[in-house]
Amino acid sequence: MRSAPLLGLLLLAACGKNASDNAAAQLDNAAAQSDPAAAAVLSNAADDLRENDSANPAAETQNALQAAGNAQAGRPSQ
């Protein structure tokens, strides 16, 4: 499971802003290091987090990372 260590690193990098903004920035950073299919998923999730104040941005970040992994592997999202 590649996304678990990545999520941990992303969460360590967060500071200063509200949780949704931090999560969105982390997803943008992950998108910059991803293949095009995964990057699109991560960028869209980051935009959603910025536009909608999430009650649980950590869970949404994890879901986005899972969906990005599926997109990169060519598997459909669940």
PAZAPA-4460 file (N, C-alpha, C; in steps of 0.05 Angstrom, whole numbers, plus 32768, in hexadecimal, padded with zeros to 4 digits):
% residues 78
    n_x    n_y    n_z   ca_x   ca_y   ca_z    c_x    c_y    c_z   seq   type   mol
   8011   7FE9   8000   8000   8000   8000   8012   8019   8000     1      M     A
   8014   8025   7FE9   8026   803C   7FE5   801B   8055   7FF1     2      R     A
   8001   8058   7FF3   7FF6   8072   7FFB   7FF9   8077   8019     3      S     A
   7FFA   8062   8029   7FFC   8067   8046   8015   8076   804E     4      A     A
   802D   806E   8045   8045   807E   804C   8044   809B   8041     5      P     A
   8039   809D   8029   8036   80B8   801D   8024   80C9   802E     6      L     A
   800E   80BE   8037   7FFB   80CE   8047   8009   80D7   8061     7      L     A
   8019   80C5   806D   8027   80CD   8085   803A   80E4   8081     8      G     A
   8049   80E3   806B   805B   80F9   8064   804C   8113   805F     9      L     A
   8036   8110   8051   8026   8128   804B   801B   8135   8064    10      L     A
   8012   8124   8077   8007   812F   8090   801C   813C   80A1    11      L     A
   8035   8132   80A0   804B   813F   80AF   8052   815A   80A4    12      L     A
   804D   815E   808A   8054   8178   807E   8040   818E   8083    13      A     A
   8029   8187   808F   8014   819A   8093   8019   81AC   80AB    14      A     A
   8015   81C6   80A7   8016   81D9   80BD   800C   81F4   80B4    15      C     A
   8001   8203   80C7   7FFB   821F   80C1   7FE0   8226   80B8    16      G     A
   7FD3   8216   80A7   7FB9   821D   809C   7FA4   820B   80A9    17      K     A
   7F8B   820E   80A0   7F77   81FB   80AA   7F7B   81E0   809E    18      N     A
   7F6E   81CC   80A9   7F72   81B0   80A0   7F6B   81AC   8083    19      A     A
   7F56   81B8   8079   7F4F   81B4   805D   7F64   81C0   804A    20      S     A
   7F6E   81D8   8051   7F82   81E5   8041   7F9C   81D4   8041    21      D     A
   7FA4   81CA   8059   7FBB   81B9   805A   7FB8   81A0   804A    22      N     A
   7FA1   8193   804C   7F9D   817B   803C   7F9E   8181   801E    23      A     A
   7F92   8197   8016   7F92   819F   7FFA   7FAF   81A3   7FF0    24      A     A
   7FBF   81B1   8000   7FDB   81B6   7FF9   7FEA   819C   7FF7    25      A     A
   7FE5   8189   8008   7FF2   816F   8008   7FEA   8160   7FEF    26      Q     A
   7FD1   8161   7FE8   7FC8   8153   7FCF   7FD4   8160   7FB7    27      L     A
   7FD7   817A   7FB6   7FE5   8188   7FA0   8002   817E   7F9E    28      D     A
   800F   817C   7FB5   802B   8172   7FB5   802C   8156   7FAA    29      N     A
   801A   8145   7FB2   801A   8129   7FA9   8014   8129   7F8B    30      A     A
   8002   813A   7F82   7FFB   813B   7F65   8013   8142   7F54    31      A     A
   8024   8154   7F5F   803B   815D   7F50   804F   8146   7F4C    32      A     A
   804D   8131   7F5D   8060   811B   7F5B   8053   8102   7F4F    33      Q     A
   803B   8105   7F44   802C   80EE   7F3B   802A   80ED   7F1C    34      S     A
   8022   80D5   7F12   801D   80D3   7EF6   8003   80E3   7EEF    35      D     A
   7FFE   80E8   7ED6   7FE7   80FA   7ECF   7FCC   80F0   7ED9    36      P     A
   7FC6   80D6   7ED9   7FAC   80CD   7EE2   7FA9   80D2   7F00    37      A     A
   7FBD   80CB   7F0F   7FBC   80CF   7F2C   7FBC   80ED   7F33    38      A     A
   7FCC   80FD   7F24   7FCD   811A   7F29   7FB2   8127   7F25    39      A     A
   7FA3   811F   7F11   7F89   812A   7F0C   7F76   8125   7F24    40      A     A
   7F77   810C   7F2E   7F66   8105   7F45   7F6E   8116   7F5D    41      V     A
   7F88   8118   7F63   7F92   8127   7F7A   7F8C   8145   7F78    42      L     A
   7F8F   8150   7F60   7F8A   816C   7F5C   7F6C   8173   7F60    43      S     A
   7F5B   8161   7F55   7F3F   8165   7F59   7F37   8164   7F76    44      N     A
   7F42   8151   7F85   7F3C   814E   7FA1   7F46   8166   7FB1    45      A     A
   7F5D   8171   7FA9   7F68   8189   7FB6   7F55   81A1   7FB2    46      A     A
   7F4C   81A4   7F99   7F39   81B9   7F93   7F1F   81B6   7FA3    47      D     A
   7F15   819E   7FA5   7EFD   8199   7FB5   7F01   81A0   7FD2    48      D     A
   7F18   8199   7FDD   7F1D   81A0   7FF9   7F1E   81BE   7FFD    49      L     A
   7F29   81CD   7FEA   7F2B   81EA   7FED   7F0F   81F7   7FEB    50      R     A
   7EFF   81EC   7FD9   7EE4   81F8   7FD4   7ED0   81F0   7FEA    51      E     A
   7ED3   81DA   7FF7   7EC0   81D0   800B   7ECF   81CA   8024    52      N     A
   7EC7   81D8   803A   7ED4   81D3   8053   7ECC   81B7   805E    53      D     A
   7EDE   81A5   805C   7ED9   8189   8063   7ED8   8185   8081    54      S     A
   7EC7   8173   808B   7EC6   816C   80A7   7EDD   8159   80AD    55      A     A
   7EE7   814A   8099   7EFC   8137   809E   7F0F   8137   8086    56      N     A
   7F20   814B   8084   7F32   814D   806D   7F47   8136   806C    57      P     A
   7F4E   812B   8083   7F61   8114   8083   7F55   80FC   8075    58      A     A
   7F3C   80F7   807A   7F2E   80E0   806D   7F2C   80E5   804F    59      A     A
   7F25   80FE   8048   7F22   8105   802B   7F3D   8103   801D    60      E     A
   7F53   810A   802B   7F6D   8108   8020   7F74   80EB   801B    61      T     A
   7F6E   80DA   802F   7F74   80BD   802C   7F64   80B2   8015    62      Q     A
   7F4A   80B9   8012   7F3A   80B0   7FFC   7F45   80B9   7FE1    63      N     A
   7F4F   80D2   7FE0   7F5A   80DC   7FC7   7F74   80CD   7FC0    64      A     A
   7F84   80C7   7FD4   7F9D   80B7   7FCF   7F96   809B   7FC5    65      L     A
   7F82   808F   7FD0   7F79   8075   7FC7   7F6F   8076   7FAA    66      Q     A
   7F5E   808A   7FA5   7F54   808D   7F8A   7F6A   8093   7F76    67      A     A
   7F7E   80A3   7F7E   7F94   80A9   7F6C   7FA5   808F   7F67    68      A     A
   7FA9   807F   7F7B   7FB7   8066   7F77   7FA8   8054   7F64    69      G     A
   7F8E   8053   7F67   7F7D   8043   7F54   7F7F   804E   7F38    70      N     A
   7F7F   8068   7F35   7F81   8074   7F1B   7F9C   806E   7F0E    71      A     A
   7FB1   8070   7F1E   7FCB   806A   7F14   7FCE   804D   7F0B    72      Q     A
   7FC1   803B   7F1A   7FC3   801F   7F15   7FAF   8016   7EFF    73      A     A
   7F9E   8029   7EF6   7F8B   8023   7EE2   7F72   8014   7EEC    74      G     A
   7F6E   8015   7F06   7F56   8008   7F12   7F41   801D   7F15    75      R     A
   7F27   8015   7F12   7F11   8028   7F16   7F0F   802F   7F34    76      P     A
   7F06   8047   7F39   7F01   8050   7F55   7EE8   8042   7F5F    77      S     A
   7EE8   803D   7F79   7ED1   8030   7F85   7EBE   8044   7F91    78      Q     A
***
